[in-house]
Amino acid sequence: MTTSQPSLDPRKTPWKRGDVCSLGSTKSGFVLDYTPDYLEVRWMPKGVVERLTDGDAASVIRHAHADSSSPSGKMTNLEALETIEALTHVGDVCRVRMKSIKSKAEKKEVGMLIDRSFNPKCSFDRKYSTKLATRRNRQWLSPQR
């Protein structure tokens, strides 16, 4: 028995966060939000967020649903969007923190913590890599007051 996929036509199946879409051949990205008044899209690869209304929103074409598998097949399109958003946030936080560094020793310590969270080399770092970059970032990655 085969299951039919929901229509890609937004008039038949409403937009959802994580839907993959394009605007002509120049822009492709993920739907962030949708209301009857606007369609908000994160255009890739730069991550520019645009809120489209009226005719512009009607010109956007959905290519895949949020719960469909991403091209890698390892996650859904929504999970891919959430991963992009999380990594963008971590990058932003790291850039802000790096600007506030006052000494070479502090720069080296912050750099090592960032490296440990993204490139865990020991079992402790593999187990706690997320905490190295998130929970404890208030102490280690945030500027000292």
Secondary structure, DSSP 8 states (H G I E B T S, - for coil): -------S-TTTS---TT-EEEETTTEEEEEEEE-SS-EEEEEETTTEEEEE-HHHHHTEEEEE-TTSB-TTSSSBHHHHHHHHHHHHHHHHHHHHHHHT--SHHHHHHHHHHHHHHHS--SHHHHHHHHHHHTTTHHHHTS---
